[in-house]
Amino acid sequence: MTDRLYQPFVEATRSVFQLMLDLQATECPADGFSPAGVTDISVGIVGDLTGEVVYRFPEETSLNMVKIMCGMEIEAVDEFVTSAISEIANIISGNVMTLLAESDYKCDILPPAVGEETPGDYAVSSDLRISTTAGDVCLAIRLNPAG
């Protein structure tokens, strides 16, 4: 079950980074991913699966992605930057739900929120790190079957 749920996150992240930001994304081991200045964007998942995915955007990655999106040089992570990376997380999550529907999982997402992951026991607890020339992003995938 883990691989069946993990792959849509990889595929959706690669696709969104390519289409929105013109970035090639490579999956890397998540070991040792603990940069300073990380903004966590949490997207809740409800339906056949419940839980969340937390997108961890380091400051440099956030600023680089927003520069690509807006063509503006921004010095620090502020509300504008947080809103932009929240939208990226939201779009990736929406694409994941579409891919999961192809595997007969009926799920929906909740609006993104700034904050760390909710502690708990999950049937699927996996970390995914995506590397791009704009920087790395880590996805903490935490899911349980509904019921």
LOGUTOR-98162 format. One record per residue (C-alpha): residue in three letters; y, x, z; residue number from 1. Coordinates in steps of 0.25 Angstrom, whole numbers, plus 5000, padded with zeros to 4 digits. Each point is the difference from the previous one (the first is absolute). Last residue first. Layout:
N
+-----+------+------+------+-----+
: res :   yy :   xx :   zz :   n :
+-----+------+------+------+-----+
: ala :    Y :    X :    Z : NUM :
...
+-----+------+------+------+-----+
This chain:
147
+-----+------+------+------+-----+
: res :   yy :   xx :   zz :   n :
+-----+------+------+------+-----+
: gly : 5015 : 4949 : 5035 : 147 :
: ala : 5008 : 5009 : 4992 : 146 :
: pro : 4994 : 5013 : 4996 : 145 :
: asn : 5008 : 5011 : 5007 : 144 :
: leu : 5010 : 5010 : 4994 : 143 :
: arg : 5008 : 5013 : 5003 : 142 :
: ile : 5005 : 5008 : 4989 : 141 :
: ala : 5009 : 5011 : 5004 : 140 :
: leu : 5007 : 5005 : 4987 : 139 :
: cys : 5007 : 5013 : 5000 : 138 :
: val : 5011 : 5004 : 4990 : 137 :
: asp : 5002 : 5014 : 4994 : 136 :
: gly : 5012 : 5006 : 4993 : 135 :
: ala : 5009 : 4997 : 4988 : 134 :
: thr : 4990 : 5009 : 4992 : 133 :
: thr : 4989 : 4991 : 5004 : 132 :
: ser : 4989 : 5000 : 5010 : 131 :
: ile : 4993 : 4987 : 5005 : 130 :
: arg : 4993 : 5001 : 5014 : 129 :
: leu : 4990 : 4989 : 5004 : 128 :
: asp : 4996 : 4997 : 5014 : 127 :
: ser : 4989 : 4991 : 5003 : 126 :
: ser : 4996 : 4990 : 5011 : 125 :
: val : 4991 : 4989 : 4994 : 124 :
: ala : 4992 : 4992 : 5010 : 123 :
: tyr : 5013 : 5001 : 5009 : 122 :
: asp : 5001 : 5001 : 5015 : 121 :
: gly : 5015 : 5000 : 5005 : 120 :
: pro : 5013 : 5006 : 5001 : 119 :
: thr : 5011 : 4994 : 4991 : 118 :
: glu : 5006 : 5010 : 4990 : 117 :
: glu : 5014 : 5005 : 5002 : 116 :
: gly : 5013 : 4993 : 4996 : 115 :
: val : 5009 : 4996 : 4990 : 114 :
: ala : 4996 : 4986 : 4994 : 113 :
: pro : 4995 : 4996 : 4987 : 112 :
: pro : 4998 : 4985 : 4997 : 111 :
: leu : 4986 : 4995 : 5002 : 110 :
: ile : 4990 : 5002 : 4990 : 109 :
: asp : 4989 : 4990 : 4994 : 108 :
: cys : 4985 : 5000 : 4999 : 107 :
: lys : 4989 : 4994 : 4992 : 106 :
: tyr : 4989 : 5010 : 4998 : 105 :
: asp : 4991 : 4997 : 4988 : 104 :
: ser : 5000 : 5014 : 4995 : 103 :
: glu : 5010 : 4997 : 4989 : 102 :
: ala : 5008 : 4994 : 5012 : 101 :
: leu : 5000 : 5014 : 5006 : 100 :
: leu : 5008 : 5006 : 4988 :  99 :
: thr : 5010 : 4989 : 5001 :  98 :
: met : 5002 : 5002 : 5015 :  97 :
: val : 5001 : 5015 : 4997 :  96 :
: asn : 5011 : 4997 : 4990 :  95 :
: gly : 5008 : 4993 : 5011 :  94 :
: ser : 4998 : 5011 : 5009 :  93 :
: ile : 5006 : 5010 : 4990 :  92 :
: ile : 5012 : 4991 : 4998 :  91 :
: asn : 5002 : 4998 : 5015 :  90 :
: ala : 4999 : 5015 : 5002 :  89 :
: ile : 5010 : 5003 : 4989 :  88 :
: glu : 5009 : 4989 : 5006 :  87 :
: ser : 5000 : 5006 : 5014 :  86 :
: ile : 5003 : 5014 : 4993 :  85 :
: ala : 5013 : 4993 : 4995 :  84 :
: ser : 5004 : 4993 : 5013 :  83 :
: thr : 4998 : 5013 : 5008 :  82 :
: val : 5009 : 5007 : 4990 :  81 :
: phe : 5011 : 4990 : 5001 :  80 :
: glu : 4999 : 4998 : 5015 :  79 :
: asp : 5001 : 5016 : 5002 :  78 :
: val : 4992 : 5012 : 4997 :  77 :
: ala : 5009 : 5011 : 4998 :  76 :
: glu : 5008 : 5008 : 4990 :  75 :
: ile : 4999 : 4991 : 4988 :  74 :
: glu : 5002 : 5005 : 4986 :  73 :
: met : 5000 : 4988 : 4990 :  72 :
: gly : 4992 : 4997 : 4988 :  71 :
: cys : 4995 : 4987 : 5006 :  70 :
: met : 4985 : 5000 : 4999 :  69 :
: ile : 4999 : 5016 : 4998 :  68 :
: lys : 5009 : 5002 : 5011 :  67 :
: val : 4993 : 4990 : 5009 :  66 :
: met : 4987 : 5007 : 4997 :  65 :
: asn : 5006 : 5014 : 5004 :  64 :
: leu : 5006 : 4994 : 5013 :  63 :
: ser : 4988 : 4994 : 5004 :  62 :
: thr : 4991 : 5012 : 4997 :  61 :
: glu : 5010 : 5009 : 5008 :  60 :
: glu : 5000 : 4991 : 5012 :  59 :
: pro : 4985 : 4998 : 5001 :  58 :
: phe : 4994 : 4987 : 4995 :  57 :
: arg : 4989 : 4994 : 5008 :  56 :
: tyr : 4995 : 4987 : 4994 :  55 :
: val : 4992 : 4992 : 5011 :  54 :
: val : 4990 : 4990 : 4994 :  53 :
: glu : 4997 : 4988 : 5008 :  52 :
: gly : 4989 : 4992 : 5006 :  51 :
: thr : 4992 : 4987 : 4996 :  50 :
: leu : 4991 : 4999 : 4988 :  49 :
: asp : 4995 : 4986 : 4994 :  48 :
: gly : 5015 : 4996 : 5003 :  47 :
: val : 5011 : 5008 : 5006 :  46 :
: ile : 5005 : 5014 : 4998 :  45 :
: gly : 5012 : 5006 : 5007 :  44 :
: val : 5009 : 5010 : 4993 :  43 :
: ser : 5005 : 5011 : 5010 :  42 :
: ile : 5011 : 5010 : 4995 :  41 :
: asp : 5000 : 5013 : 5008 :  40 :
: thr : 5012 : 5009 : 4998 :  39 :
: val : 4996 : 5015 : 5003 :  38 :
: gly : 5010 : 5010 : 5004 :  37 :
: ala : 4991 : 5012 : 5003 :  36 :
: pro : 4987 : 5002 : 4992 :  35 :
: ser : 4987 : 4996 : 5006 :  34 :
: phe : 4989 : 5000 : 4989 :  33 :
: gly : 4990 : 5010 : 5006 :  32 :
: asp : 4988 : 4993 : 4993 :  31 :
: ala : 5004 : 4989 : 4990 :  30 :
: pro : 4991 : 5007 : 4989 :  29 :
: cys : 5007 : 4999 : 4987 :  28 :
: glu : 5001 : 4989 : 4989 :  27 :
: thr : 5009 : 5004 : 4989 :  26 :
: ala : 5012 : 4992 : 4995 :  25 :
: gln : 5008 : 5002 : 4987 :  24 :
: leu : 5014 : 4996 : 5001 :  23 :
: asp : 5008 : 4991 : 4990 :  22 :
: leu : 5006 : 4993 : 5012 :  21 :
: met : 4997 : 4986 : 4997 :  20 :
: leu : 4989 : 5000 : 4991 :  19 :
: gln : 4993 : 5013 : 5004 :  18 :
: phe : 5002 : 4998 : 5015 :  17 :
: val : 4996 : 4985 : 4999 :  16 :
: ser : 4987 : 5004 : 4993 :  15 :
: arg : 4996 : 5011 : 5009 :  14 :
: thr : 5002 : 4992 : 5012 :  13 :
: ala : 4993 : 4988 : 4994 :  12 :
: glu : 4988 : 5009 : 4996 :  11 :
: val : 4999 : 5007 : 5014 :  10 :
: phe : 5001 : 4987 : 5008 :   9 :
: pro : 4990 : 4993 : 4991 :   8 :
: gln : 4990 : 5011 : 5002 :   7 :
: tyr : 5000 : 4998 : 5015 :   6 :
: leu : 4995 : 4986 : 5001 :   5 :
: arg : 4987 : 5002 : 4992 :   4 :
: asp : 4999 : 5014 : 5006 :   3 :
: thr : 5000 : 4994 : 5014 :   2 :
: met : 4990 : 4989 : 4997 :   1 :
+-----+------+------+------+-----+
